[in-house]
Amino acid sequence: MKKTLIVTAVAALAGSFATAASAQSSVTLYGLVDAGLTYVNNVQAPFGAGYEKASAWGVTSGNLQNSRWGLRGAEDLGGGMKAVFTLENGFNIANGTSDGRQFGRQAYVGLSMAQAGTLTLGRQNDAVADYLGPLSATGSWGGTYFAHPGDLDNLDGNAFRINNSIKFVSANYSGLSFAGAYGFSNTAGSFAANRAYSLGAGYANGPFKFGAAYTQANGYNSNNVGAITEVPVTLFTPADQDTARVRTFGAGGSFTTGAMTFGLVWTQIRLDNNSNAALDSSSITNNYEINGRYALSPALSVGAAYTFTYAKTEVPLDESRRVRRHQFGLQTDYALSKRTDIYAEGVVQIASGGGDGVYPRAAISGAGDASSSSRQVLLTTGIRHRF
């Protein structure tokens, strides 16, 4: 009898310790799988001569959001402090391949205090993606194909992330929050080359939301050494790795009334310090977006977005180039459950302008090859499941 009581007491005590431990720390497996059928017209045929056009049909991954899985954890350290980490991998559901990095979407660890904020180290998003993305169509409901031409401003967070970064995100102070990040070059003797930094702030009050952000990247390194190791190919040439500078500014806001949400976003991307002696060019690209989404019912919603892009490139001893792009997008989404939805959307882009014999071609972000002409249309429908 005494032995039975002792065993029971030990079991109860062990159970209480296990309960306390599970309450203090947790690890969550999460993810998202998105696949569909996509049609794109006027695609430059890979084996054609010049700019022969063809249409492309196919099964595609990440039409609204890139497919991913991840681990997120937290441990209560007491006194309002927690240790936190996130490891997130991106993949292509259409062919099962990874995005090239084991945890390429996010990989960081740090400390969080409820009254102050969170300080983390690793590979992380910049402030433009964090504060302006949710106000744009591409960074919220519109997804991949609603990104601004070339995805130069990184509103959806998929163009690049900052490696070797230390990042602070403040707590929410009556609707106000702010963040800053610095990415090191991690290269001896090249502290300023291939570094990056980013600042942003946001404010939410009732139906209103506002955000502003700035990111600067000094060069890039394709060997996974510095702060920036992947950027839109239209911004750099190999000679620019240590000198070219990309600066992104932006501001935006949204307003919700009933079932309707309106959004306005402006971004500007400046490229200079180009070291390629043959080009030595600089460019300024402005994007002006208006978007709106309406919930017809708790399950069914429709959305639309329009972006006007004006890009100006100055080439010494040559003719300046002016390219204008108009992009229109429509989407409808139906939730089958809290975690699964089906969608259909279409995007149209029209380019004009040019200069110096340059003929502008339309290029819907995420569609693959650029158009063979100044116009391009994309239609897609698919299913998204979150877990």
N, C-alpha and C positions, 0 to 999 in steps of 0.2 A: 504493500500500500504506500509506504514511504517512498519507494523507488518510483512508483507511478506518479506521485505528487511532484517529485523532483524533476522527472522527465517533462511533465506537463508545464512546470514553471519555466524550465530552460527553453522549451519550445515557444512559450508565450513571450519570453524575453527576447529571443532571437527574432521572432516575428515583429516585435515592436521596433527593434533596430533596423530591420529591413524596410519597414514602413517609413521610418524617419529618413533613411538613406534615399529611398525613392522620392520622398517629398523634397529633398534638398537638391537633387540633380535629375536631369532628364535628357534623353536623346530622341529626336523625332526624325523618322524617315518620311520624306515628302517628295512630290514630283508632279510632272505634267506631261501628258502625251497629246500631240496635236498632229493630225495628218489629214490630207484631203486630195482632191483632184483639181489641177490648175491648168488653165489655157492662157497662153501668151501669143499675141500676134506680132508680126514684123520683127521676128527674132533674126539676127544676123546668122545665116547658115554657116556652120563651122567649116564645111568643105566647099563653100561656094566661092566664086571669084568676086572680089570687091565686097559690096554690101548687098548681096542677094538675100532676099527676105524669105522667111518660112514661118510656119506656125508651130508652136510646141505644145504638146499635151503630155501630162504625166502625173504620177503620184508624188506629192511633195510633203515635206515635213516642216512644221513650225510656221504655218500660214498666219496664225494670229499671235502665237507665242512659241518661241523655240522650245522643243521638247527637252526636258531635263529631269534629273533626280538629284536629291541631296540629303545631307544629314545636318541637322541643326540641334545644338545642345546648349544647356545652361546648368550651372552649379551655383547654388546659394552659398555664399561665403560668409553671410551674416552681416549685420549692420547696414543692410540695404545694398550690399555689393554682390555682384554675380560675375562668374567667369562664363564667357560665351564663345561659341565657335560656329562657323558655317563652312561646309564643304559641298560644292554644287557642280555637277557634271552636265554638260550639254551633249546631245546626240541627235542623229538623224534617224527618225523612226522608219523612213522609207527603205533604208538599206542597212540599218543597224550599226552604223559607224559612229565613233566618237568625234567630238569637234577638234581632236588633236591634242588636247590636254586632259589629264585625268580629272582635274577639278578646274576647268578653264573658265567657268562662269563666275565662280566666287571661291575664295579660299582664305579665311581669316580667323584670327583668335584674338580675344581681348577681354577687357573688364567693363562692366556696366554698373552705374550707380543711378538709382531711381531719380534722385533730385538733381543730378548733374548731367549725365549723358553716358555715351559709350565710346571707349577708345579701343581701336582695333588695329592689327597689323596683318598685312598680306596682300592679296590680289582683290581689288574692290572697284565698285562703280564710282564714277565721278559725280560731282554735284549737279551737272546738267541733266544726267539721267535720273538722279534722285528727286530733284525739285521741279524741273520743267517737263520731264517725261510724263508724269501723271496728269498734266494739264493739256497735253497734246493727244491727238487721236492714236498715233503709233505707240505711245507709251502707256496707253490705258486700254480702251476697248478696240481700237482699229487694228493694231497689230503690225506685223512685219511690212506688208506692202503699202501701208499708209505712211511709212517713213519719208522724210523730205528727200528730194533727189540726191542720190549718192550717200545718204545717211551720214553726211559730213558732220552734223551737229551731235550725233550719237544720242538722240532723244530716247531711243528704245534700249540703250545700253548694250547693243550688240556689235557696234563698230569696233570698240576697244574697251579695255578696262585698265586700271593703273596697277602695275606690279610694284613690289617692294614698297608698298605705301603704308603710311601711318595716317589714320583717319579718326576724326572726332565728330560725333553727331550729338548735338545737345538734347536735353530733355525737352518736353513740350511745355512752354511757359505761356499759359493762357492763349494757346493757338499759335504762338511763335516758336519756330525752331531754326537752327542754323547748323552748318557743317563745314569742315575744312579737311583737305587731304593733301599729302605731299608724297610723291613717289621718287625714290632715290635712283640714281643711275647705277649704283653698285659697281662702279668701275673706277679703279685707282687712277688719279690724275685727270679724270673727266667728270668732276662733280656736277658741273652745270650742263653738260651735254646729256641728252636723253633723260632728263628729269621731267617731272610734271607736277603741277599743283592745281587745286580746284577749290572754289569757295561757293557757297550757296546758302539761301535762306528761304523760308516759306512761312506763310501766315494763313490761318483758316479761322473764319468767324461766321457762324451760321451758314448761309447759302454761298458765301464768298470764299474763294481760295486764290492766293497769289504766290508767285515764286520768282526768284531771280538767281542766276548762277553764272560762274565764269570758270573756264578751264584753259590752262596753257600747257602745251607739250613742246619741249625743246628737242627736236629730232626724234628718231626712233631707232630701234635695233631689232633686226629680224632674227637674231640668235638667242632670244629669250634672256637677255642680260639686263637691259635697262627698264625704265618705268613704262615705256610704251613699246610694245613689240608687234602690234598689228594696228594698222590704220587704213582708211580707204585708199586704194591704190592711186586714185586721181590726185592725191595731195603730195606725194613724195616721189622722188627718183632715188636710185641707190646712192647718188652723190650727196643727198640731203641728210644722211643719217645723223650727222653730228651738228648741223647748223640750222636746218629749217625749223621755223617756229610756227605753230598753229595755235591761234587764240580763238576761243569760242565764247561769245557773250549771249545772253538771252534773258527774256522776261516773259511772263504770261499770267493769265488769270482765268478763272471760271466762275460761273454763276448758275445755281440750281434753283429752279422754281417748279414745284410740283414734280411731274414726271420728266421734265425737260432740263437738260444741262447744256450750257453754251461755254465755249472755250476760245480764247485768243492767245496765240503764242508768236513771239518774234525771236529769231536767232540770227546771229552774224558770225561767220567764220572767216578769219583773216590768216592768210599764209604769206610769210615773207622770210627773209634771210636764206633764200634758196641758193645753194652753193654751186649749182650746175651752171658753169660759165656759158654754156651754149644757150641756156634759157634765161637764168637770172631773173625770173618773173616773180610777180606777186599778185595775189588775187583776194577779192572780197566777195563773199557770197551772203546774200540776205534772204531769209525765208520768212514769209508772212502767212500764218495759218489761222483759219476760222473753222471751228468744228462744233457739232451739236449732236446730241443723242436723246431719243425719246423712248420711254418705256410704255408700250401700248398695253402691256399687262405685266404682272410680276414675272412672267416667263419670257415674253416676247419684246424685243427692242429693235429700233432702227437707228442708224447713225449716218452722218455725212460729214465730209471734210473737204476743204479747198485750201491749197497752198500755192502761193505765187513765189517763185524763186528768181532772183536777179543776181547773176554772177558777172563780175568784171575782172578781167585779167590784163595786167600791164606787162608787155614784153618789150624791153629796150630795143631800139633800132628796128622796131616792127610795129605792126598795126595792133591797136588794142582790140580786145575781144569782149563782146557783150552778149551774154546768152540769157534768155528768159524762158522759164518753164511754168506752165500751168498744170496743176495736178488736181483731179477730182476723184473722190472716193465715196462709195455707198456700201453700206453693210446692213444685214439683218441677222439677228442672233436669237436662237430659241433654246431655253434651258430645259432639258429633259429631267434634270434633277439638280440638287445643289452642287454636284461635282461634274456633271456631264452636260455639254451643250453642242448644238449643231449650228452651222453658220453658212452664209453665202455672201460674197462681196465682189465688187468690181472696182477697178482703178483705171483711169485714163490719164495719160500725160502727153502734153503738146509742147514742143520746144521750138524756139525761133531765135533769130539773131545770128551771131557768129562774128566773122571778121578774119582777115588774113587767110582767106581760103578755107576757114574752118566751118564745116557744116554741122550744126548742132543736132545730135541724135537723142531721142527720148531714151530714158533708162529708168524704169520703175525699180526701186530698191528691192532686192531680194528675188527679182525675176530671172536672174542669170545674165546672159549676154545682153548688151545694149540693143536697141531697136535698129533696124536697117534704115529707118527714116526718122523724121521729126515727130512721129506719133507712135504711141504704143498703148495697147489695151490688155488688161489682165482680168480674168474671171476665175474665181476659186470657190469651192465649197468643201466643207469637211466637218470633222468631229474633234472635240477637245475634251479630255478627261483629266481631272485633277485628283491626286491621292495624297 
